[in-house]
Amino acid sequence: MELLPKVLKLLLCIIILVIMLSGCTDKKNLTGDNFSDIRAITIEDKPGIIMGFSFPAETKEEITGKEAKLLAGNYQNAVAICLLRFTELPSPITETDSCFLTINISKRSALPRNPLILKLYKLNSVWLDSLNLNDISEDDLSLLVQYTVADTVGSSGKEITFNLSSSEVVNWSNPDSTGWNFVLKTENEGWVEITSLEGTNKPTLNFKYKTETGGEWITYNKSPAKDTYILEAPETNPSVLWKISNLNSSRLYIKYEPTYTLFKDNEGNTLTDIQIKRLTVNKAEIVLHIKNNDYYNSSTSYSLYPFNVVKDSIDTPVTLVKSDYEKLAYIDYSIGFIKGDSLTVDVTPIIQAYTSGEKIPKGIMIQSTQERRNFGTLEFWDCNESTPAEKKPYIKITYTPPYL
């Protein structure tokens, strides 16, 4: 019985302590005390962006044959051809019927002056993994059929059919014992992106055949055992244009030095150097206004990634190599759809590193994660005096000043 009063006293103390703690918190300011009224502040740092340029990647991304899309086209002096290999083919074949190849076009270039014509060829040479465009001559290709691509392609793509002659299937001869190999090319300026084996609407070869005269019809209906594409684009040099190109593997460098006088407290006082080092960067984004874009839209997403540049004294366009920049922890991919005249790249960890003094600001490099995976190109307005004020790039920073 003597234990009961002690338990009640302890319980009462706990209740009082909880009430005191809950009373110390302003419900509109969850900082844990009643004395702080610190609010997040947002600034737009335009003066901090000093210059920029585009430059080619030191090394090109490898095409593995596992890409979600296959490329074919002639665009901006770049050439891409698509290759399909079908295996498990019947032999002998004495008769065929209803022979056709279906593919799904997921995207095509904007309507040019002339119709976009896609041609299907038989590859007469051996398909090697090291095959490039210079290895394929006109003699290596036999035209089977061509198709005029529709002016528009829906969000789910457009399935097209190449009808093949029965004689081509019966008399198929190829020095490549791995199977039947097809090549897809565009005849004129323009491009198409085709759903690959990695997608749901895979290319499919269909035909009915007999292995002996008077025998039963058998159906062949298979997707390729292998598909890939060859892409060759002209080499580029560093340029004053602010451009990111997946075709040419062009990347963007922006020289940025934070305008520290923009950082103020909630009373409008400029933060000291010590206070700037202690502030919290809630969010920081590079805002880039789009000058030219004929690929990305509200249904095709971009994907960009920023790196912190460590190379000193960059004042003119140069090619940055891998040792010139670094990846910082907690940086996210900036993925989105272009719906207006601009896009943003999240650089929060980089700006936090600059304000804290952990890193010296030497610039930011932005790379597309879709290099050599599609025909996307983006050109942005730069920071020159001739650029309209509303189009100039800036870094939007939301930060919380230090409490003490």
C-alpha angles and dihedrals in degrees: 000000000000089000094061098070090049092052091048092050091050091049091050091052091052092051092050091048092052091050091050094050094048090050092055094065123085105217090216092049113042096190095118099254141069096232103063121084096169115154131188115260128206124209134177112221109201099149090057092068103082106171144328146188143181125248138178122261115260091230129018124240111255120245103228103181090245095092119130092230135040119218130218125166155087110252135150090349091306121121127203130179128186124222128201127187123197122193140176088063121174121250132225104025117189100171138008138189139182096021117180144142120218126199133174117231106209097182140359137192121271113278109282127198092269128046116267109247121198116199128202118210137182112236108229097184131070115279107227125183088239093054116139134175094267089060092060117075128181088259089060092062131068115192112233104172142328134221132201107226118228117255092243135033121204125232090263092048132243125271115220130187129217109202112213127203116247091232091060091057095044094047098038110148124176131166088215105088091194093084144277111328124201131189126205120202136166116236099210142021110312141062146235133206115215128200109250134207087280091065134070099248097057125181110267133196114208133183142136118232146174125218093202136024111274092010129134122284113254124195124228112197116159144141119233119283086218137010134177143140139233117226124188120177129175118263114256134206130222108284139191087232114104097230140150114194127179092194096056096027090239117173134194129239120195121188107216133177114176116244095230094187088070091067110094138161125246091274092055097255117143111249119244122237090259092050092049090055089054099045121108119235104216095181136352126183135174108228112209123185115217118238100174130011127154098162116045122070142148091300102038115069128212122216121203134174128196126216129194111243117225100178114112130231103012106172103141134040111284137155111262116216127206094268090057095070140032141205116242125210120264096019111146130209112256104227124170151119125268109238101153136019098292147044134202134227118204110232099160098132091047095052091044089054090051096049094044091051092240091120132029111233108247100146145285127261119206121201131183114234088211098068111152089359099096144357095264121142128172126189119191135199111258131220097256122130091250091062114099110255093240091054099050117113121247142170115246110209126187110191141165116226117230116269097225 
